[in-house]
Amino acid sequence: MIKEGKFGGREAVTLTTLVLTSKVFYTSISVLFKSASTSAWYATLISCLVSMILFYITCLLMKRYPDKNLVQIFDIVTGKFIGKILSLIFCAYFIFYSGATIREFIEMVISYVLPYTQPSVIIAVFLSIVVAYAYVGIEGIARMAYVGFFCVIIGLITILILPYRFYDINNLIPIGGYGVKRIFAVGLWRSSAYSEVIFLAFLANCLYGVEHLKKVGLISLALSGIIISIGTLCSLMAFEYAQGGENLSSLFQLSRVIYISRFLQRIESVFIFIWVIASIINVSLAFYVSISIFCKAFNIPRHRPCLLPFAYFTFMVTLIPKNISEASEVYIKFARQYSIIITYFIPILVLLISIVRGNKGGKLTDEKT
């Protein structure tokens, strides 16, 4: 079994919150505007609440098997063959998530910052940083996330407060958006946007018990929902939903309109700084978790020999979308709208199987005592 260190509650909460909220810098807000219009700012709170409920149910599965991570639980409940298949599904998902997120980041960098740079060059640089983070391990990623979290929050608060002159509360009307049914439908499926919290179940051995895992997950989800909702609310008041839906990154556009005086304007460089920090931490974690799942499923003691093969797979995923439209409408839409089928429904299905079989506790036959 791969050896991983432990990190405390603060590091776990800041890491999880940073990963969940990083999407606020991308096309997530624009997609919300298109699907929920003026109700986007509280539709994401519904998504957060649904995700909290589903994560709590997942914790019930973890509670039945103390001191086990999700990979081990799959093997115990469904058998090693099916368990490895389920683990590989999650491994492939996190590789896909890493590649899709990198591609979204690259397309936005090209659109806003480096229009004449070859995408492959930016991908190679970004991926090399991700591999370096993953080489250090989850402890190093958690420590960096703890430091980077405060930089991101301070920068985000700055970007949301300074353009207050452009905020128009009338842009929130009609408050009901496209109707109650549409709001709850969007809220349900968009709970996938918060489903990355499932990585805690695969790193359960790095935390201090199931109760600690549950507490970290629920606190992180609540904080993320509030942050994303506030970011969406401010963007909606600044641009209204029709115009905001056309922005590639609503927060980047918001940072561009800041003008306090001739000495305080065009501070989008602050946005780029926190945007890069959040993106690197987000992808580094997903990349590491994919390797960690693979190593745990096949009892590989060290994760570092797997870095280059997995980097190659991730690089291939980034090259699949032809353009930003395909990346956002197909790949990112799947990750943030339909990934709930993988991230939550599989663990819940395993929980039901465990309850029906009356299986509880459990011990792997090849586990050393």
Protein Blocks (a to p, Z undefined) as FASTA:
>chain_A
ZZdddddfklmmmmmmmmmmmmmmmmmlmmmmmmnmmmmmmmmmmmmmmmmmmmmmmmmm
mmmmghiafklmmmmmnojklmmmmmmmmmmmmmmmmmmmmmmmmmmmmmmmmmmbcfkl
mmmmmmmmmmmmmmnomklmmmmmmmmmmmmmmmmmmmmmmmmmmpcfklmpcfklnojk
lmmmmmmmmmmmmmmmmmmmmmmmmmgcjklmmmmmmmmmmmmmmmmmmmmmmmmmmnom
klmmmpmblmlmmmmmgcfblmlghkllmmmmmmmmmmmmmmmmmmmmmmmmmmmmnopa
bfklmmmmmmmmmmmmmmmpmblklmmmmmmmmmmmmmmmmmmmmmmmmmmmmmmnopgh
jaafklcZZ
